[in-house]
Amino acid sequence: MVLGQVRVENKSNEIAVIPCLLDLLHIKGAIVTVDAAGRQEAIVNKIVERGGQFVLAVKNNQPTLYADVHIAFHDVDIAGEAVFAPQTGTEEVARVREKSRHYKTLDARASVTHANKWSHVRTLIRVTTERRGVKAEAEVHSRIFIRPIEGMKAEDDLAMTRAHWSIENKLHWIVDVAFREDKCRVYAANAVENLVVVRHIALNLLHSVKGLGGGIVSNRNQAAWTDDVRKRVLSASLG
């Protein structure tokens, strides 16, 4: 569900508005995930200040932290499996492709160069994904995350790192395909921002309604054609 949004002004970027969005939300006790662009000291501090936890991707837009994490995992890879904290894995088969994920964690406090800058970071996470087809060679890709929590179950951590990407197929893709947002040619004044709000409200209601049995497009059509279905959709948030 979409709980809030903040407009990014011209000549600005999402890094500047993420703290403003966090101030709008009640995140105490919640775990916040953000794309790698949002892994900034100010954003991490804001999440903790607001009572939340975080699981943030690490990429080379923070080169020192990125290098620290890779060196730490490289060193313990050489030392052997016994050095790692919680570990787990999953296996999936889809048609002729197989996918496996392997999850490992390390204590971050002895591995981060600027420990004062990343003082809230307690755990390093590495998720290694291997994809295998019938003929093609296996593709291996690793993703790195940081979090402030210690001692979580490995299965829960793996679920969080996977859930972050659900925003692509459960929000962005649906808004683009079911609501045809990218084809909208309305640009006047605040119309773009207002239409985004309306789409998000509609999507939240369609996700919340029970028992319609169809996709978002089908349920939109049912709500347009039938008063009863429209009432159920509009009252979904009250249930």
Phi, psi and omega in degrees: 000147177270121184255345180185162176206151177225133182288136174269119183286163176301144180063023175234189178207176186293335180300323183288332187257347179302315177302323178295320178294319179298326178292337180278341189255149173269100185248010179300124180083356181269159175253120185259132172244143182220147174300163185302330179298332181269008179274080182237151182303317182296323181288318176301314180296322180295318179299313181294318179301324181275004175088014181259173171246173182214153167228108188240136177289147179245122174227181190279015168284349168240079192300322181292313178297318179301314180293318179304313183294316181294321177296318181299314180291324177298316181298318182281337172300318179291321182290331178119166186298330187297341182285333186288148171278214187309138178225149175199179179197162176225155176232135178226147174231121178232110185056244184256011181250141175244142179225133176232146178235135179236129188242131178219150179231157177223154171289129187273338195294333179265002188246345187263127183296308181262073185297329179291327179288321182248048186294338181274351183278124181244335187224137172258140182236135172234125176246116180255121181252131177238123178249134181229126174259188181289315185247324186292154175292154180297138175258124182243129182220134180245140175238144185244140178224160173234152176207160182267353188267141175249151170075020177283158176293139181300322180297323179292318178298316180297320179297322180293318181293328177283322184295331180305320185281353178294343177298333180290312184266346179258351178229291186301314182294318181294317180297322180289315186275308185285326180255357178051046184298318184294340180269355180290132182248026178269119183232353189293135172045234182266012186299320181300309181296319180295319179294325176298317178300315181297316179299318181294320177299314180298317180295317178301317180294317181292327175290331186274333185292142183251146168084007180279331177067053179198176176280183182297316180298314179300316182291326174298315180296317178300320180293329179286329186270333192232126179300320183297314179294319179300320177297318180296320180292314183292335179260008185299323183289349181271346186283000000 
